[in-house]
Structure formats: C-alpha cells, structure tokens
Amino acid sequence: ETLRSRRHALEQLRDARQSPLAGLSELAALFDAAPRADGEPAGAAAPLRLLELRAATPTAWQVVGSARDAAALADLVRRLQTSDRFDLSYGPEYARADGDRLRFRVDLAVAPAD
C-alpha cells in the first residue's frame, strides 16, 4: 500500500512538472505587468495584448501579440530576457497594424516547472 501511494505521488509530481500552467501564468503576468504611459487613463487600451499562443512542444511556444508602441514591446523583450522561465529564441518580429499598434511575434523556449 505504501509503495502504491509513493508511485501515485510520483506520477502526480511528474504530471505537474509537465503541465504548462505555471508557464502560462508567468506569461500572462508579463503581459499584465506592462507599464502604462504617463497620464494614460485607466480605461485606455492595454500596452500589450496577447493575441495568439501556439505550443509546438511543451517547451517551445510561439507568441503573437499587439503592442501600443515600440517602448512597450522593448519592455516585454527586456522582461523576457531576464526571465528564469523563458528564453527568447526568435524575435521580436513586428509590423505596424491596427492603427498605430505593433503586431509582433516572439518564439520562446520554456523551462520546465521546478
């Protein structure tokens, strides 16, 4: 019985390490943490918007998003480069879209959860 309990606990731990939930939470926090421009009203458009996320594998993600301006995109890239969870493997690739916003793509190598 004890051996069965240990095996079950190990399986749960292994499944949790392979789950993308921790990485998704950290990625969402990077988008939520984007600074607003001085004097920008609370209801103004977010500096960063996540538009699409594709996972080629659990450790290789492609992120497509929208940035208010080059400064917001540069801040995201800086935070990705200093992240313990993500390594920027491609990008940013970007172009002007939807008015003055920048549509961008970055590819990330995602470290497994601890």
SEVORO-633252 format. One record per residue (C-alpha): x, y, z. Coordinates in pm, whole numbers, padded with zeros to 5 digits, always signed. Layout:
<atoms>
XYZ
...
</atoms>
This chain:
<atoms>
+00000+00000+00000
+00282+00242+00087
+00460+00164-00239
+00140+00229-00434
+00095+00564-00257
+00452+00665-00339
+00410+00573-00705
+00088+00773-00721
+00259+01074-00562
+00549+01049-00808
+00308+01032-01102
+00127+01343-00980
+00458+01526-00940
+00570+01426-01290
+00237+01539-01438
+00259+01874-01257
+00609+01933-01394
+00488+01873-01748
+00181+02094-01711
+00205+02430-01890
+00000+02605-01619
+00296+02764-01438
+00445+02891-01765
+00110+03024-01883
+00065+03210-01555
+00410+03367-01583
+00349+03467-01944
+00018+03628-01852
+00193+03818-01573
+00445+03959-01823
+00159+04100-02030
-00028+04231-01724
+00285+04399-01587
+00331+04621-01892
+00368+04982-01777
+00113+05239-01888
+00220+05568-02039
+00227+05868-01805
-00116+06021-01772
-00283+05734-01956
-00642+05689-01831
-00730+05366-01651
-00965+05259-01932
-00708+05311-02207
-00602+05022-02427
-00353+04788-02265
+00010+04844-02360
+00036+04475-02458
-00223+04228-02579
-00172+03856-02620
-00343+03759-02947
-00229+03402-03005
-00022+03136-02834
+00093+02818-03007
+00285+02541-02839
+00482+02333-03088
+00602+02131-02788
+00564+02184-02413
+00893+02375-02419
+00862+02570-02747
+00597+02842-02770
+00517+03097-03037
+00356+03415-02907
+00171+03663-03128
+00064+03988-02971
-00003+04356-03010
+00196+04640-02853
+00089+05000-02804
+00430+05119-02929
+00795+05022-02965
+00865+05110-02600
+00602+04863-02473
+00744+04591-02700
+01101+04668-02589
+00992+04642-02226
+00836+04299-02290
+01154+04180-02463
+01364+04305-02169
+01143+04118-01921
+01160+03801-02133
+01539+03824-02149
+01565+03850-01769
+01309+03576-01703
+01413+03248-01543
+01128+03066-01720
+01161+03191-02079
+01445+03222-02330
+01381+03434-02635
+01470+03203-02925
+01336+03422-03209
+01220+03777-03246
+01074+04007-03194
+00944+04029-03547
+00693+04313-03577
+00498+04535-03815
+00256+04826-03786
-00108+04708-03767
-00450+04818-03639
-00394+05190-03635
-00076+05275-03451
-00029+04942-03270
+00252+04697-03348
+00170+04334-03417
+00460+04116-03304
+00579+03759-03283
+00833+03605-03047
+00934+03241-03009
+01013+03121-02659
+01199+02827-02514
+01012+02745-02194
+01195+02596-01897
+01008+02314-01724
+00849+02385-01387
+01065+02321-01083
</atoms>
